[in-house]
């Protein structure tokens, strides 16, 4: 697969399996999984790290925070469902309110 195919795969994977949250008030992107291999692919495409193994149903978790999370959100926003766009935008807005001193990564509200 070429780079765009991997990007498309990763966006689709996150759309179905991923989460967006505010750990410590900062934007955080994650995806839990029983197998590590697909999460290692997410690291290859978007960066971040894989934690685990954990003693839970989902043994591994891909995590992306800081600048990487903002870049991820900006890159995937045009390709995810309306439901995911709303989730991302709500978390982005909350992160900006909770941490007003966040650097401006060139990230703007999406239509």
C-alpha positions as CSV (number, residue, x, y, z in Angstrom):
1,X,0.0,0.0,0.0
2,X,1.1,3.5,-0.6
3,X,1.2,6.3,2.0
4,X,-2.3,7.5,1.3
5,X,-3.7,3.9,1.5
6,X,-2.1,3.5,5.0
7,X,-3.5,6.9,6.0
8,X,-7.0,5.9,4.8
9,X,-6.7,2.6,6.7
10,X,-5.6,4.4,9.9
11,X,-8.4,6.9,9.7
12,X,-10.9,4.2,9.2
13,X,-9.4,2.2,12.1
14,X,-9.6,5.1,14.4
15,X,-13.1,6.0,13.3
16,X,-14.3,2.6,14.4
17,X,-12.1,1.8,17.4
18,X,-10.7,5.1,18.7
19,X,-11.4,7.6,21.4
20,X,-10.8,11.3,21.9
21,X,-10.5,12.7,25.4
22,X,-9.0,15.3,27.7
23,X,-6.4,13.6,29.9
24,X,-5.2,16.3,32.3
25,X,-7.1,18.9,30.3
26,X,-5.0,18.3,27.2
27,X,-6.3,16.9,23.9
28,X,-5.6,13.1,23.8
29,X,-6.3,10.6,21.0
30,X,-6.3,6.9,21.7
31,X,-7.4,3.4,20.5
32,X,-7.6,0.3,22.6
33,X,-7.1,-3.1,21.1
34,X,-6.5,-6.8,22.1
35,X,-3.7,-7.2,19.5
36,X,-0.7,-4.8,19.3
37,X,-0.1,-5.0,15.5
38,X,-2.7,-2.6,14.3
39,X,-1.7,-0.1,17.0
40,X,1.9,-0.3,15.8
41,X,0.6,0.7,12.3
42,X,-1.1,3.7,13.9
43,X,2.3,4.7,15.4
44,X,3.9,4.4,11.9
45,X,1.2,6.7,10.4
46,X,0.5,9.2,13.1
47,X,3.2,8.8,15.8
48,X,2.4,8.4,19.5
49,X,3.1,5.3,21.5
50,X,1.5,1.9,22.4
51,X,1.1,1.1,26.1
52,X,0.6,-2.3,27.5
53,X,0.1,-5.2,27.9
54,X,-2.6,-4.5,30.5
55,X,-4.6,-7.0,32.4
56,X,-7.9,-5.9,30.8
57,X,-10.0,-7.0,27.9
58,X,-8.1,-4.6,25.7
59,X,-4.5,-5.4,26.4
60,X,-2.9,-2.5,24.4
61,X,-3.6,1.1,23.8
62,X,-2.3,3.6,21.3
63,X,-2.0,7.1,22.7
64,X,-1.3,10.4,21.1
65,X,-1.1,13.6,23.0
66,X,0.4,17.1,22.8
67,X,1.2,18.5,19.4
68,X,0.7,15.1,17.8
69,X,-3.0,15.0,18.9
70,X,-3.7,18.4,17.5
71,X,-2.0,17.5,14.2
72,X,-3.9,14.2,14.1
73,X,-7.3,16.0,14.6
74,X,-6.5,18.5,11.9
75,X,-5.5,15.8,9.4
76,X,-8.4,13.4,10.0
77,X,-11.2,15.9,10.4
78,X,-12.1,16.0,6.7
79,X,-12.3,12.2,6.5
80,X,-14.3,11.1,9.5
81,X,-18.0,10.9,10.0
82,X,-20.0,13.8,11.2
83,X,-20.3,12.1,14.7
84,X,-16.5,12.0,15.0
85,X,-16.1,15.5,13.7
86,X,-18.5,16.8,16.4
87,X,-16.6,14.7,19.1
88,X,-13.2,16.1,18.0
89,X,-14.5,19.7,17.8
90,X,-16.1,19.5,21.2
91,X,-12.9,18.2,22.8
92,X,-10.8,20.8,21.0
93,X,-13.0,23.6,22.2
94,X,-13.0,22.2,25.8
95,X,-9.2,21.8,25.7
96,X,-8.8,25.4,24.6
97,X,-11.1,26.7,27.4
98,X,-9.3,24.6,30.0
99,X,-5.8,25.4,28.8
100,X,-6.0,28.9,27.3
101,X,-2.3,29.2,27.2
102,X,-2.1,26.3,24.7
103,X,0.1,27.2,21.7
104,X,-1.8,28.0,18.6
105,X,-0.9,25.1,16.3
106,X,-2.7,26.8,13.4
107,X,-5.7,24.8,14.4
108,X,-9.0,26.5,13.7
109,X,-12.7,25.6,14.2
110,X,-13.9,23.5,11.3
111,X,-17.2,24.3,9.5
